[in-house]
Amino acid sequence: MGKSAVGFTLLATSAFIWGSAFVAQSVGMDYVEPATFNAVRFFVGALSLLPVIWARSRWAGSAARQTEADGRTLFTAGLACGSVLFVGATFQQMGIVYTTVGKAGFITTLYIIIVPILGLFMRKKVALHMWFCAAAAIAGLYLLCGGEATALNRGDILVLACAFLFSVHILLIDRFSPLMDGVKLSFLQFLASGAMSLVMAFITERPDLASIWAARMPILFTGVLSCGVGYTFQIIGQKSVNPALASLVMSLESVFAALTGWIVLNQVLSPREIAGCAVIFAAIIYAQAPKKASGRSQEQPDV
């Protein structure tokens, strides 16, 4: 199997992990509240990256250390990315309480279309086809919510806000990741997000060890697999896969979210909602389809 095929497989595995993580997040809400769940899973995600950081540091040697950013820059980047990730993940976790896993997955994946539009504020040119994709995605969202604007419930709105925040997170990662070790950046952002979630949990919730232990399987899945393994596979996979194709493969998380929600939680979508998912996914595919070589793309790294 060639490097490209291995990279494709790793990215597809990441998409499956991230998509099925929506089910784990939904199940976790049966035991703990959103901030508590996020606090523990982000800490678990950070801890799961420590062996990876140690191994990369040992194998990379002095060549990698020479290109690494200074501690202050790394800390600033981790805090900035972690802060946005904290707010976005909080909205997502709260939203999953009120909407289905499938809808949450597709609405979250709208970040792929939102990112280039937000890029306008950073003087990044937006291709004409992206505006078409944005309009199609809005139409798909309308169908996904039952064909009525008023059917956009509290959970859908929270997850949509999460998609915007994840878009900001993508732009931050795009800004900082070339300057430093991506795994260390991920470790720091998980640590920051976990700390902020923990503070929020003690202020707004009543976390207790018994409930956290009861939610241990969803927490371990989203912490170790979604944060640790998924992100590491993305880093390795993207080294040998075209960036546009990589984004397309990772967008499959929305499909896996809908499928796992149906299989595990029996959350069946109506024909109209399925049509909405199809329109959104078609817009995502067209948005990420290679048009021409135009420099480095912007991808999302997923908790």
C-alpha positions in Angstrom: 0.0 0.0 0.0 1.5 3.4 -1.1 1.9 6.4 1.1 -1.1 8.1 -0.5 -3.4 5.1 0.2 -2.1 4.9 3.8 -2.8 8.6 4.3 -6.3 8.3 2.8 -7.0 5.4 5.1 -5.8 7.3 8.2 -8.0 10.4 7.3 -11.0 8.2 6.6 -10.5 6.6 10.0 -10.3 10.0 11.6 -13.6 11.0 9.9 -15.2 7.8 11.3 -13.9 8.5 14.8 -15.1 12.1 14.7 -18.5 11.2 13.3 -19.2 8.4 15.7 -18.0 10.6 18.6 -21.3 12.5 18.2 -23.0 9.3 19.5 -20.6 9.1 22.5 -21.2 12.8 23.2 -25.0 12.2 23.2 -24.8 9.2 25.4 -22.5 11.0 27.8 -25.3 13.5 28.5 -27.2 10.7 30.2 -24.7 10.9 33.0 -23.1 14.3 33.3 -23.7 17.8 32.2 -22.0 19.5 29.2 -19.2 21.4 30.9 -18.3 18.5 33.1 -18.2 16.1 30.1 -16.0 18.5 28.1 -13.6 19.2 31.0 -12.9 15.5 31.6 -12.7 14.5 27.9 -10.3 17.4 27.1 -8.0 16.5 29.9 -8.1 12.9 28.8 -7.3 14.0 25.3 -4.4 16.1 26.5 -3.0 13.2 28.5 -3.4 10.8 25.5 -1.1 13.1 23.5 1.8 13.0 26.0 3.2 9.7 24.7 3.0 11.0 21.2 4.8 14.2 22.1 7.5 12.1 23.9 7.9 9.7 21.0 8.1 12.5 18.4 10.6 14.4 20.5 12.8 11.3 20.8 12.6 10.2 17.1 12.7 13.7 15.5 16.0 14.7 17.2 17.7 18.1 16.9 16.4 18.9 13.4 12.8 19.3 14.6 13.8 21.2 17.7 15.6 23.8 15.6 12.4 24.8 13.8 10.2 24.8 16.9 8.6 28.0 18.1 9.6 29.5 21.5 7.6 28.7 24.6 5.7 32.0 24.8 4.5 31.8 21.2 3.4 28.2 21.7 1.6 29.1 24.9 -0.2 32.0 23.3 -1.3 29.9 20.4 -2.5 27.1 22.7 -4.5 29.6 24.8 -6.1 31.3 21.8 -7.1 28.0 20.1 -8.2 26.5 23.3 -10.4 29.4 24.2 -12.3 29.2 20.9 -12.4 25.5 21.1 -13.9 25.7 24.6 -16.8 28.0 23.6 -17.5 26.0 20.4 -17.4 22.6 22.1 -19.6 24.0 24.9 -22.2 25.1 22.3 -22.0 21.7 20.5 -22.3 19.7 23.7 -25.3 21.7 24.9 -26.9 21.5 21.4 -26.6 17.7 21.2 -29.0 17.6 24.2 -31.8 19.1 22.1 -31.1 17.8 18.6 -30.3 14.5 16.9 -26.8 13.2 16.3 -27.2 13.2 12.5 -28.4 16.8 12.4 -25.6 17.9 14.7 -23.0 16.2 12.5 -24.2 17.8 9.3 -24.7 21.3 10.8 -21.3 21.2 12.4 -19.7 20.3 9.1 -20.9 23.6 7.6 -17.6 25.0 9.0 -16.0 23.8 5.7 -18.1 26.4 3.8 -18.1 29.1 6.6 -14.3 29.2 6.8 -13.6 30.8 3.4 -16.4 33.2 3.9 -14.9 34.4 7.2 -11.6 34.5 5.4 -12.9 37.6 3.6 -12.3 39.5 6.9 -8.7 38.4 6.6 -8.4 39.6 3.0 -8.6 36.0 1.6 -10.2 35.8 -1.8 -13.4 33.7 -2.0 -14.1 31.9 -5.2 -17.4 32.3 -6.9 -18.4 28.7 -6.5 -18.1 29.1 -2.7 -21.0 31.5 -2.6 -23.1 28.9 -4.5 -22.1 26.3 -2.0 -23.1 28.6 0.9 -26.5 29.2 -0.6 -27.0 25.4 -1.2 -25.9 24.7 2.4 -28.5 27.1 3.7 -31.2 25.5 1.6 -30.1 22.1 2.9 -30.2 23.3 6.4 -33.8 24.5 5.8 -34.8 21.0 4.6 -32.9 19.4 7.5 -35.0 21.4 9.9 -38.2 20.1 8.5 -38.8 22.7 5.7 -39.7 25.4 8.2 -37.6 28.2 9.5 -39.3 27.9 12.9 -38.2 24.3 13.1 -34.7 25.4 13.8 -34.8 24.3 17.5 -32.6 25.4 20.4 -30.2 22.5 19.7 -29.8 23.3 16.0 -29.0 26.9 16.8 -26.4 26.0 19.4 -24.7 23.6 17.0 -24.8 26.2 14.2 -23.1 28.6 16.6 -20.6 25.9 17.2 -19.9 25.6 13.4 -19.1 29.3 13.3 -16.8 29.0 16.3 -15.1 26.0 14.8 -14.5 28.0 11.6 -12.7 30.6 13.7 -10.7 27.8 15.3 -9.7 26.6 11.8 -8.4 30.0 10.9 -6.4 30.2 14.1 -4.9 26.7 13.5 -4.1 27.8 9.9 -2.3 30.8 11.4 -0.3 29.1 14.1 0.3 25.5 13.0 3.1 26.2 10.4 5.1 27.9 13.2 5.2 25.1 15.7 4.7 21.4 16.5 1.1 20.6 15.8 0.8 17.9 18.5 2.1 20.2 21.2 -0.3 22.9 20.0 -3.1 20.4 20.2 -2.0 19.3 23.7 -2.0 22.9 25.0 -5.4 23.7 23.4 -7.0 20.6 25.0 -5.4 21.6 28.3 -6.7 25.1 28.1 -10.2 24.0 27.0 -10.3 21.4 29.8 -9.4 24.0 32.4 -12.0 26.5 31.1 -14.6 23.8 31.0 -13.8 22.7 34.6 -14.2 26.3 35.8 -17.6 26.5 34.1 -18.6 23.1 35.5 -18.0 24.2 39.1 -19.8 27.5 38.5 -22.9 26.3 36.6 -23.1 22.5 37.4 -22.5 20.0 40.2 -19.9 17.6 39.0 -19.3 14.5 41.0 -17.0 11.5 40.6 -19.8 8.9 40.6 -21.4 10.5 37.5 -18.1 11.0 35.7 -17.2 7.3 36.4 -20.6 6.3 35.0 -19.8 8.3 31.8 -16.3 6.8 31.6 -16.8 5.0 28.2 -18.2 8.0 26.3 -15.5 10.2 27.9 -12.7 7.8 27.0 -13.9 7.5 23.5 -14.1 11.2 22.9 -11.0 11.9 24.8 -8.6 9.2 23.6 -10.0 8.4 20.2 -11.6 11.7 19.0 -9.0 14.0 20.5 -5.8 11.9 20.7 -6.0 9.3 17.9 -8.1 11.2 15.5 -5.9 14.3 15.6 -2.7 12.3 15.3 -4.0 10.3 12.4 -4.9 13.6 10.7 -1.4 14.9 11.1 0.2 11.8 9.7 -2.4 11.3 6.9 -2.2 14.8 5.5 1.5 14.5 4.8 0.8 12.2 1.9 -2.7 13.3 0.7 -3.6 16.4 -1.4 -5.0 19.0 0.9 -8.3 19.4 -1.1 -8.8 15.6 -1.0 -7.9 15.5 2.7 -10.7 18.1 3.5 -13.1 16.1 1.4 -12.4 12.9 3.3 -12.6 14.6 6.7 -16.0 16.0 5.8 -17.3 12.5 5.8 -17.6 12.8 9.6 -21.1 14.2 8.9 -22.2 11.0 7.1 -20.7 8.8 9.8 -22.5 10.9 12.5 -25.8 10.3 10.8 -25.2 6.6 10.2 -24.0 5.9 13.8 -26.9 7.9 15.2 -29.3 5.8 13.2 -27.6 2.4 14.0 -26.7 3.0 17.7 -29.4 5.4 18.9 -32.2 4.6 16.4 -32.4 8.3 15.5 -34.1 8.0 12.1 -34.2 11.0 9.8 -37.3 11.8 7.8 -37.1 11.8 4.0 -37.1 15.6 4.0 -34.3 15.7 6.5 -32.3 13.1 4.5 -32.8 15.4 1.4 -31.4 18.3 3.5 -28.4 16.2 4.5 -27.8 15.2 0.9 -27.9 18.9 -0.2 -25.5 20.0 2.5 -23.1 17.1 1.8 -23.2 17.9 -2.0 -22.4 21.5 -1.2 -19.5 20.4 1.0 -18.1 18.0 -1.6 -18.3 20.7 -4.3 -16.7 23.3 -2.0 -13.7 21.0 -1.5 -13.5 19.6 -5.0 -10.1 20.6 -6.5 -10.5 23.6 -8.9 -6.9 24.7 -9.2 -3.8 24.7 -7.2 -4.0 27.8 -5.0 -1.7 27.3 -2.1 -2.2 25.7 1.3 -5.8 24.9 2.3 -7.3 25.3 5.7 -8.4 22.2 7.5 -10.0 21.5 10.9 -8.1 19.4 13.5 -11.8 17.7 15.7 -12.7 17.1 19.5 
